[in-house]
């Protein structure tokens, strides 16, 4: 790296579309070598945040800096590679021709054959872009994002349309990029990917940063645990739903699944009902359940 400045720095950034504040006073800093997942429900501001980062949109207030400069300067210098959902690719060219063009335009290009191989698309190099499947098109977009030696790679829903095997190969490649000191920022709806891949997770909601930490820290922030057990015979739902510290309960057949903010107290009260749970399990929330709990709590807070 040629600068000690943060890779990405948002300083009180806001962006509105009419009455809708897509990004609302966002403060955010990314450092070299981080793999960061950007999560949020639809309308949370993820795509607008990425557009602001890449200079595709200008903030109404605040500033966005990449490597201590404006987004445009960093991109022109070849320090940023991006894979976006929006924007098409030239149809009447082959995959190899498109990748070769991307390499020719990059200030620090890789060899086209290397890019094709890394993205797993060498076997379709002679295929026209408009003849690609959805998963193949995603891999081509990834190839374009990594056509040169960039310090920051930005990915918007990168594995949409990919099968499981291709997704695994894709993330293995991205781990290699991060291991080489690059910063990887990706937005995804696949929360299991964020849990497995990211060493830092950001949760956006209505343009604001609700949570920022490791996946384990995000899970802990939700403040709830999962309790699951089986009951024999007819289940009386009333007393179960009245157990203390419940945030949710699901009864399916003989199996009861609970979320509780104080699992010890809930289990103690469960035995106090005189029932005898079998196969009792108590565990922390997964990232998906934690994400839902955090965003639902924010919805409840802002609606009051």
N, C-alpha and C positions, 0 to 999 in steps of 0.2 A: 504494500500500500504506500502511496506517495504522500499521504496526509494522515494526521492523527484525528481529524474531524470524524464525527459519527458517519456511518454509511448513510443513514436516513435520519433527518431531524424535522419533525413537525412541531411548530411552535404556535399554539392557540389558533389552529387552522379551522376555519368554518367555510361551508359552502351550502347555499340554499337554492332550491328551485321553486320560485314563488313562495308559498307559505311553508313548504317542506324544507326542514334543515337536514340535509343529507349527511353533513359532517358538522359537528357542533363543538367548537373549542378543543380540538384534538391536539394533545401533546403526546409525542411518541418519538423514541430514539431507538435505532437499531445499530448494532455493533458488528465488526468484522467476524465472520465465521459462524454467525448464528443461523439456525434453521427455525423460522418463525411461522406459525400457523395463524391465519387471520380468520376468525369465526364470527358468525352472527346470523340471525334469522334474515329472511328476505326483507329488503328495505332497511337493513342495519347501516348501510353506508360503505360496505366493503368495496364495491366496484368504483364508487366515487373516490374513495381513499386511494385506490390504486391509480385511477386516472389523474388525481392531483399529484401523486408521487412521480408519475411519468411525464408530467407537464402537458397532458392531454386536456386538462381543465385547469383554470386558474382559481385560486381561493378568493373568496369575498373578503376575507381578512386573515391575518396570520401569515406565516411563511413556511415554505417547504424547501429544504436544502438536502442535496445529495453530495456527499464527500466535500462539504463545505461550499458548494457552488449551487446554482440553480439547476433544476432537472434537465433543462435543454442542454446546458453546457456539459453535464455529466454524460448524457446520452450521446452527444456528438463526439465526445472523447472515447466512446466505446466502453464505458464503465458499467453499462446497464444492459442486460438482456431481458426481454419481456415476452411472455406467452399469454395472450389475452383471449377471452371468449369472443369479443366483438371484433369486427373487421374481417373481411374475406381475404382469400389468397388468389393470385392470378390463376385463372382456370386453364388456359390453353398452353400451359408449359408443363414440362415434366418435373417430377420431384427433384431430380438431380439438377436441373437448370435453376430451379428456385433456390435450392440450397447454395449452389455456386454463386448466384447473385448476392445472397445474404453474406457469404464469405467475402466477396469482392468489395462489398460496401462497409465491412467492419474494419476499424482502424487496426485491430490486432487479431486478424483472422486465423482460424484453424484450417487445415486442409479439408476440402469438401468430402473426400472419402472418409476422413476421420469423423466428421460430423454425422454423415449418413450412418456409419457403423454404430456410433454412440447412441443415436436415437432409435436404432433397430429398424431402419427403413432402407437399408442397402438393397434388399431384395425387391423393393418397389421403386427403385430409383428411376426407372424408365417409364413409369406410369404417369399419365396426365393427372394433374391435381384434382380436376373435376370428376375423376373416376375413383376417388378414395372413399373408403368407409369412414364413419365418424371417428373410430379409434385411430385409424391410419392418419387422418387429418390432424388429430391431436398430436401424434408423434412428429408430424412434419412441423407443426407450430413449435414444438419443443426444439427441434433441430434449428429452426430459425432463431430461437431465443439463445441458443448456445453455439452460434456460428463463430464466435470469437472469444477471446480471453477477457470476459467481463467480471467485475468484482461483485456485482449484485445481480441476482436472477429473480425476476418477479413472475409469478405464475398464478393465473386466475382460473380456478377450477381445472387444473391440468389433466386430471385422469378421467374426466367425463367421457364416456363412450369407450373406455378401454376395458378389456377383460381382465380377470384377476391376475393372470400370468404377466400380462403386459404392464399392469399397474405395479406389480412387484419389481419387475425389471426397471421400470421408470424410477421408482424410489431408490433402488440400489444405485442408479446413476446419480441421482441428486445427492445421496449421501457422499459419494465420491467428490462431488463439486464442493460440498461443505467442508469435507476433510482437507481440501486444498486451500481453505481459508476464505472461500467465497461466502457471502451472505445470501441465503435463500429465503424469500418471503412468498408464501402461498396462501391463497384463499381456497377453502374447500367446504363442501357439504358432507364429505366423508369424515366424520369425527374420529373414526378408528384410525384413519391416516394421521390426523393431528396427534392422536395419543401415541402412536407408534413412531412417528417420524420427527416431530418438532421437539426441540429442546426449550422452546418458549411458545406460549399460546396467548393470543390476544383475543378478547371477546368484545365485539362491538355491538351496541344496541342504540338505535336511533341516532347514529353518528357520534356516540360518546363511548369512551373506553371503560367498560365495566370491570374487566379483570385482565391482569397481566402477570404471567408467571409460568412456571413449569406446569405440565399436565397434572402432576400430583398436587401442586399448590392450588390449581383451579378446582380440582375435586374437593380439596379440603375447604375451600372458600364457600362451597355450596352448603356446608355445615350439616349434611344429612347422611345417613347410612341406610343400606338396604337390609331388610330382614325378610327371610323366606322360610316357610315351614309348611308341613302337611298336617291336616287334621282328619281324624276318622269320624264317620257318621255324619249326621246333619249339622251343618255349620250355622250357628246363630250369628248373623252379621252385625247386629246392633252393638253388642258389647265390644266386638273387635274394632268397629269404626269409632268407638268412644275411647280407645286406648290413648294414653297421653303421648304428646309430642309427635303425633302422626302428621305428615304432610301429604301422604297419598296412600291408598290401599287398593289392591286389586285381588279379587277372589275368583279363581278359575278352577272349577271342579273342587278337589280337595286341597288345592294349593293356595296359600295366601302369600301375597308379596306386599311388603310395607316399606315406605320410606319414613324415617324418623330422625328428628334432630337430636334425640337422646336415646340411643338404642338400648343402653343399659336399663333405663327407667321403663321403656316400652316393654322389653322382655320380662322384667320383674312384674309389671302389671299384667302381662299375658298369663304368667303362671298364677297370678292372684285370681284370675277368672276361673281357675279350677280345670282348665283344659291342659292337654298334654301334647305339645307340638312335637312332631317327628321330623327328622331331617332338617333340624334348625340350622340356618346359616345366617351369619351377620357379616356384611362386607361394606367397604366404602363404595360410593357411587362411581360408576364409570364416567368417562368424560362426557358422554352424550347426556346422561341423566344430570350431571352437574351443570352442563350448559343450559339445559331446560330449566333447572331449578333457579339458576342465577337470573336468566332472562325473565322468567315468570315473576320472580320476586321484584325485579325492577318494574315490570308492568304494573304489579299491584301497588308499588310505592308511588309511581307517577300518576296512577288513576285516582288516588285518594284526594 
